[in-house]
């Protein structure tokens, strides 16, 4: 009887933890459901630092020690410890883009050798598989993404055009 009760309690605790994690994913300032689905599929390319990709999408950035990374422009946050990397998207349409990371790291978006201003940022530590999402206004010239300060060697990254907008009163689809 005790074993049955213990199993029932463990099931309830596991279900509660899953609901709490899902709830954390809903607490970002804008929806990250596309990214959760894409990161969960796991069918995307591994990309080495200093690589070029043909366009936006989802990839897994293979990071290296920050001391070995050659950044296009000096990072805004300096050369933190940990891991980092650089990737260039050779073709990207102009518009507002949401860049979402699976782990804790900083990110700079660079075009025409200038760091772009971050329009908005949201992060959570209670959403499995997604840590942060940022938005930039991109022009249609190559986009370089610089990462650093990560404590993991692999970082899932999505670069997707924004479907809605984030205004003063919150997210509007």
C-alpha positions in Angstrom: 0.0 0.0 0.0 2.9 2.4 0.9 4.5 1.7 -2.5 1.3 2.5 -4.3 0.9 5.7 -2.3 4.6 6.7 -3.0 4.2 6.0 -6.7 1.0 8.2 -6.7 2.8 11.0 -4.9 5.8 10.8 -7.3 3.4 10.9 -10.3 1.7 14.0 -9.0 5.0 15.7 -8.3 6.3 15.0 -11.8 3.1 16.3 -13.4 3.3 19.4 -11.2 6.9 20.0 -12.3 6.0 19.6 -16.0 3.1 22.1 -15.7 5.3 24.6 -13.9 8.0 24.3 -16.6 5.4 24.8 -19.3 4.0 27.8 -17.4 7.5 29.3 -17.4 7.6 29.0 -21.2 4.3 31.0 -21.4 5.8 33.8 -19.2 8.1 35.2 -21.8 7.2 38.7 -23.0 6.2 37.3 -26.4 5.3 33.8 -27.6 8.2 31.3 -28.1 6.0 28.4 -29.1 7.6 28.2 -32.6 11.1 28.0 -31.0 10.0 25.3 -28.5 8.7 23.2 -31.3 11.7 23.7 -33.5 14.2 23.1 -30.8 12.3 20.0 -29.8 12.5 18.5 -33.3 16.3 18.6 -33.2 16.7 18.4 -37.0 19.0 21.3 -37.6 22.6 21.8 -38.6 25.6 22.0 -36.3 27.5 25.2 -37.1 31.1 25.9 -36.2 32.2 29.4 -35.1 33.2 31.7 -38.0 30.8 29.8 -40.4 28.4 31.3 -42.8 24.8 30.2 -43.4 22.8 31.0 -46.5 19.8 32.5 -44.6 17.8 32.7 -41.4 16.4 29.6 -39.6 17.4 27.3 -36.8 20.9 25.9 -36.1 23.0 24.5 -33.3 26.0 26.8 -32.6 29.2 24.9 -31.6 30.9 27.3 -29.3 34.6 27.5 -28.4 36.5 29.2 -25.5 35.9 33.0 -25.8 39.7 33.6 -25.9 39.8 31.8 -29.3 36.8 33.7 -30.9 37.5 36.4 -33.4 34.7 38.9 -33.2 33.7 41.1 -36.1 33.3 44.1 -33.8 34.3 44.3 -30.1 31.5 42.8 -28.1 29.4 45.2 -26.1 29.8 43.1 -23.0 33.5 42.5 -23.4 35.1 39.1 -23.6 33.5 37.3 -20.7 34.7 33.9 -19.6 33.0 30.8 -21.0 32.3 30.0 -24.6 31.4 32.0 -27.6 31.2 32.0 -31.4 30.4 34.0 -34.5 28.1 33.1 -37.4 27.1 35.1 -40.5 23.8 34.8 -42.3 24.6 35.7 -45.9 21.1 36.6 -47.0 18.3 37.9 -44.8 15.2 39.9 -45.7 14.7 43.2 -44.0 12.4 43.2 -41.0 12.1 42.6 -37.3 13.7 39.4 -36.2 13.5 37.3 -33.0 16.6 35.5 -32.0 16.1 32.9 -29.4 18.8 31.0 -27.5 18.5 27.6 -25.7 21.1 28.6 -23.0 22.4 31.6 -21.1 24.7 33.7 -23.3 25.0 37.3 -24.6 24.4 38.1 -28.2 25.3 41.0 -30.5 23.8 41.4 -33.9 26.2 43.1 -36.4 25.5 44.6 -39.9 27.9 46.8 -41.9 30.5 46.4 -39.1 28.2 48.1 -36.6 26.4 46.6 -33.6 22.6 46.8 -34.0 20.5 48.2 -31.1 18.5 45.5 -29.3 14.8 46.5 -29.5 13.5 44.1 -26.8 14.7 41.2 -24.7 13.1 38.6 -22.5 14.5 35.7 -20.6 13.4 33.0 -18.2 15.2 30.3 -16.3 12.1 28.1 -15.8 11.4 27.2 -19.5 13.2 23.9 -20.5 15.2 24.4 -23.7 14.7 28.1 -24.0 16.6 30.7 -22.0 16.3 34.0 -23.8 14.8 35.7 -26.8 15.8 39.1 -28.3 14.5 41.2 -31.2 16.4 43.3 -33.7 15.5 45.4 -36.7 17.5 43.9 -39.6 18.3 45.3 -43.0 18.8 43.1 -46.1 22.6 42.9 -45.9 24.6 40.0 -44.3 23.9 39.6 -40.6 26.6 38.5 -38.2 25.7 37.1 -34.8 28.3 37.2 -32.0 27.8 35.0 -28.9 29.7 34.9 -25.6 29.5 34.2 -21.9 28.0 30.8 -22.4 28.7 28.0 -20.0 27.8 25.3 -22.5 29.6 24.3 -25.7 26.4 23.9 -27.8 23.7 26.6 -28.1 20.5 26.1 -30.1 19.7 29.3 -32.0 16.7 30.4 -34.0 16.6 33.5 -36.2 13.0 34.0 -37.2 11.1 36.9 -38.6 8.6 38.3 -36.1 5.0 37.7 -37.0 3.5 40.1 -34.5 4.9 43.1 -32.6 5.7 44.0 -29.0 4.1 47.4 -28.1 3.7 49.4 -25.0 0.7 47.3 -23.9 2.4 44.0 -24.5 2.5 41.5 -27.3 0.2 41.8 -30.3 0.0 38.9 -32.7 
